[in-house]
Amino acid sequence: MWLGLDTSTLTASLALVERHADGRLETVGTREAGPPARQSELLPGIIHELLRQHGLDLKSLTGIAVGLGPGSFTGLRIGLSAAKGLAYALRLPLCGTSSLAAAAAAGPEGRPLYVTAVARVDDLYAGRFVREGAAVRALGPEEALSPAELAGRLAEDPDAVVMGPAAREYGPKLAALGLEAARVLLVGEVPAASALVAQARLPEAYDAQGLFGLEPHYIRSSGAEMNPKFPPLPGPAPAARLKED
């Protein structure tokens, strides 16, 4: 039984997914939990609750797939820390994949999908995907864009639609920039953890080196790292661990 976990938004998404011998994936159960409770407080309890609801416990798990963002810096750290801790303690295979790709699985098939998430005020993360059946294929690298830049991309790509965690909040702003309202889809607002498992490359065995090396998809530095009032911490510059592909 694989545990899927995404905390890239304010709402945590969990799923239990059975991988059968023929490679087929079957979603056994799902759970979402969000504000006002904090994810750091919610996460341990809701993982155990989801397992208990289906007569399972932590020893029933055979692997963990975690959303790597981009999204909330704090949320990503919480989710990845929880996934790493469980995988290390239980010696389970651990893998991660794009939270935006998981959200794209809720979009219409065959159309270019601009999946968006909030980076900060008037600053968006965006990934361009196409859904082909149950699979999601990236059409380019994930980026940080302003609403105006995103509206420009959509104007050049008239078949594309925008969706994902930022669509509800930024749909009106995109409409004010000339985007037709019908091209804003309120789907994929929380990346489904079951889709996360489906999109991930599920490893067969525990790999300590891979576990400790797994990092979130950082597309840009955090606000704290960019604050000129605080000197940089020792170690690699923030840009050294930003996602480039």
C-alpha positions as CSV (number, residue, x, y, z in Angstrom):
1,M,0.0,0.0,0.0
2,W,1.4,3.4,-1.1
3,L,0.8,6.5,0.9
4,G,0.5,9.7,-1.3
5,L,1.0,13.0,0.5
6,D,0.8,16.6,-0.8
7,T,1.2,19.7,1.3
8,S,2.0,22.3,-1.4
9,T,-1.2,24.2,-0.6
10,L,-2.9,25.1,2.7
11,T,-4.9,21.9,2.4
12,A,-3.1,18.6,2.9
13,S,-4.1,15.8,0.5
14,L,-3.6,12.2,1.4
15,A,-4.3,8.9,-0.4
16,L,-3.8,5.2,0.1
17,V,-3.1,3.5,-3.3
18,E,-2.7,-0.2,-3.8
19,R,-0.2,-1.1,-6.5
20,H,-1.1,-4.5,-7.9
21,A,1.3,-7.1,-9.3
22,D,0.3,-6.1,-12.9
23,G,1.2,-2.5,-12.2
24,R,-2.4,-1.4,-11.9
25,L,-3.1,1.3,-9.3
26,E,-6.2,1.2,-7.2
27,T,-7.1,4.1,-4.8
28,V,-8.3,2.7,-1.5
29,G,-9.0,5.9,0.4
30,T,-8.4,9.6,0.4
31,R,-8.4,12.4,2.9
32,E,-8.1,16.2,2.8
33,A,-7.6,18.5,5.8
34,G,-7.0,22.2,5.8
35,P,-7.3,25.5,7.7
36,P,-7.7,26.7,10.3
37,A,-5.6,23.9,11.7
38,R,-1.9,23.9,10.8
39,Q,-0.5,21.1,8.7
40,S,2.2,20.5,11.2
41,E,-0.4,19.7,13.8
42,L,-2.8,17.8,11.5
43,L,-0.5,15.6,9.6
44,P,0.5,12.8,12.1
45,G,-3.1,12.4,13.2
46,I,-4.7,12.3,9.8
47,I,-2.2,9.8,8.4
48,H,-3.1,7.4,11.3
49,E,-6.8,8.1,10.9
50,L,-6.8,7.3,7.2
51,L,-5.0,4.1,7.8
52,R,-7.3,3.1,10.6
53,Q,-10.4,3.8,8.5
54,H,-9.3,1.0,6.1
55,G,-8.1,-1.4,8.7
56,L,-4.4,-0.6,8.2
57,D,-1.5,0.7,10.1
58,L,2.0,2.0,9.3
59,K,3.3,-1.5,8.8
60,S,0.9,-1.9,6.0
61,L,2.7,0.7,3.9
62,T,5.0,-0.4,1.1
63,G,6.1,3.1,-0.1
64,I,5.5,6.8,0.1
65,A,5.1,9.4,-2.7
66,V,5.2,13.1,-1.8
67,G,4.4,16.2,-3.6
68,L,7.5,18.4,-4.2
69,G,5.7,21.5,-5.2
70,P,6.2,24.2,-6.3
71,G,4.0,25.8,-3.6
72,S,4.0,26.9,0.0
73,F,7.6,26.8,1.3
74,T,6.5,25.9,4.8
75,G,4.0,23.3,3.6
76,L,6.5,21.6,1.4
77,R,9.0,21.3,4.2
78,I,6.4,19.9,6.5
79,G,5.2,17.3,4.1
80,L,8.6,16.2,2.9
81,S,9.9,16.1,6.5
82,A,7.0,13.8,7.5
83,A,7.5,11.6,4.4
84,K,11.2,11.3,5.0
85,G,10.7,10.5,8.7
86,L,8.2,7.8,8.0
87,A,10.2,6.3,5.1
88,Y,13.4,6.3,7.1
89,A,11.8,4.8,10.2
90,L,10.0,2.1,8.3
91,R,12.7,1.6,5.6
92,L,10.2,2.3,2.8
93,P,10.8,3.4,-0.8
94,L,10.2,7.2,-1.1
95,C,9.7,9.2,-4.2
96,G,8.5,12.7,-5.1
97,T,6.9,14.4,-8.1
98,S,5.5,17.7,-9.2
99,S,2.4,18.9,-7.3
100,L,1.4,20.9,-10.4
101,A,1.5,17.8,-12.5
102,A,-0.7,16.0,-9.9
103,A,-3.2,18.9,-10.1
104,A,-3.1,18.7,-13.9
105,A,-4.6,15.2,-13.7
106,A,-8.0,16.9,-12.9
107,G,-7.9,19.0,-16.2
108,P,-9.5,18.2,-19.5
109,E,-7.8,15.8,-21.8
110,G,-5.9,16.9,-24.9
111,R,-5.8,20.7,-24.2
112,P,-2.7,22.7,-23.0
113,L,-3.1,23.2,-19.2
114,Y,-1.5,26.1,-17.4
115,V,-1.6,24.8,-13.8
116,T,-1.0,27.7,-11.4
117,A,-0.2,28.1,-7.7
118,V,0.4,31.2,-5.6
119,A,4.0,32.1,-4.9
120,R,3.3,35.4,-3.3
121,V,1.1,38.4,-4.0
122,D,0.9,38.9,-7.8
123,D,3.4,36.2,-8.3
124,L,2.5,32.7,-9.6
125,Y,4.1,29.4,-10.1
126,A,3.0,27.9,-13.4
127,G,3.5,24.7,-15.2
128,R,2.3,23.8,-18.7
129,F,1.0,20.3,-19.2
130,V,-1.3,18.1,-21.3
131,R,-3.3,15.2,-19.9
132,E,-3.3,12.1,-22.0
133,G,-5.7,9.6,-20.4
134,A,-4.4,8.9,-16.9
135,A,-0.9,10.3,-17.7
136,V,0.2,13.9,-17.5
137,R,3.0,15.2,-19.8
138,A,4.9,18.4,-19.1
139,L,5.1,20.8,-22.1
140,G,7.9,22.9,-20.6
141,P,9.7,23.8,-17.3
142,E,7.8,25.1,-14.3
143,E,8.2,28.8,-13.9
144,A,7.4,31.8,-11.7
145,L,5.3,34.3,-13.6
146,S,3.4,37.5,-12.9
147,P,-0.4,37.5,-13.8
148,A,0.4,39.8,-16.7
149,E,3.1,37.4,-18.0
150,L,0.7,34.4,-17.6
151,A,-2.1,36.3,-19.5
152,G,0.4,37.0,-22.3
153,R,1.3,33.3,-22.5
154,L,-2.4,32.4,-22.7
155,A,-3.0,35.0,-25.4
156,E,-0.4,33.3,-27.5
157,D,-1.9,29.8,-26.8
158,P,-5.6,30.2,-27.5
159,D,-6.4,26.5,-26.9
160,A,-4.9,26.6,-23.4
161,V,-6.8,26.9,-20.2
162,V,-5.7,27.9,-16.7
163,M,-6.5,25.9,-13.6
164,G,-5.0,24.7,-10.3
165,P,-4.6,26.1,-6.8
166,A,-4.4,29.8,-7.9
167,A,-7.2,29.8,-10.5
168,R,-10.0,30.9,-8.1
169,E,-8.0,33.8,-6.6
170,Y,-6.4,35.0,-9.8
171,G,-9.1,34.2,-12.4
172,P,-10.6,37.7,-12.0
173,K,-7.2,39.3,-12.4
174,L,-6.6,37.3,-15.5
175,A,-10.0,38.3,-16.8
176,A,-9.2,41.9,-16.3
177,L,-6.1,41.3,-18.4
178,G,-8.2,40.1,-21.3
179,L,-8.6,36.4,-20.6
180,E,-12.0,34.9,-21.4
181,A,-13.7,33.7,-18.2
182,A,-14.5,30.3,-19.8
183,R,-10.7,29.6,-19.9
184,V,-10.4,29.7,-16.1
185,L,-11.3,26.2,-14.7
186,L,-11.8,25.7,-11.0
187,V,-10.4,22.2,-11.0
188,G,-7.2,20.8,-9.4
189,E,-7.4,23.4,-6.6
190,V,-5.8,20.9,-4.3
191,P,-3.4,18.4,-6.0
192,A,-4.9,15.0,-5.4
193,A,-2.5,12.7,-3.6
194,S,-3.9,9.7,-5.6
195,A,-2.9,11.5,-8.8
196,L,0.5,12.2,-7.2
197,V,1.1,8.4,-6.8
198,A,-0.1,7.8,-10.4
199,Q,2.4,10.4,-11.8
200,A,5.4,9.4,-9.7
201,R,8.0,6.8,-10.7
202,L,7.5,4.4,-7.9
203,P,10.8,2.8,-6.7
204,E,11.0,-0.9,-5.8
205,A,13.3,-0.6,-2.8
206,Y,14.4,1.6,0.1
207,D,17.2,3.9,-0.9
208,A,18.8,5.9,1.9
209,Q,20.8,8.1,-0.4
210,G,17.8,9.0,-2.5
211,L,15.7,9.7,0.6
212,F,18.1,12.2,2.1
213,G,18.8,13.8,-1.3
214,L,15.1,14.4,-2.1
215,E,14.3,18.2,-2.1
216,P,11.2,20.3,-2.9
217,H,10.9,21.9,-6.4
218,Y,12.2,25.4,-5.4
219,I,11.7,27.7,-8.4
220,R,12.6,30.8,-6.5
221,S,14.1,31.8,-3.2
222,S,11.8,32.3,-0.2
223,G,10.9,35.8,1.0
224,A,13.1,35.3,4.1
225,E,16.1,34.5,1.9
226,M,15.5,37.6,-0.2
227,N,15.1,39.9,2.7
228,P,18.1,42.3,2.7
229,K,17.8,42.9,6.5
230,F,19.1,39.5,7.2
231,P,22.6,38.3,6.2
232,P,22.8,35.0,4.3
233,L,23.3,31.8,6.3
234,P,26.5,29.7,5.9
235,G,26.3,27.1,3.1
236,P,25.2,27.0,-0.5
237,A,23.5,30.1,-1.9
238,P,19.7,29.8,-2.2
239,A,20.0,29.8,-6.0
240,A,22.2,26.6,-5.8
241,R,19.1,24.5,-5.0
242,L,16.5,26.0,-7.2
243,K,14.8,23.8,-9.7
244,E,16.2,24.3,-13.3
245,D,14.4,21.6,-15.3
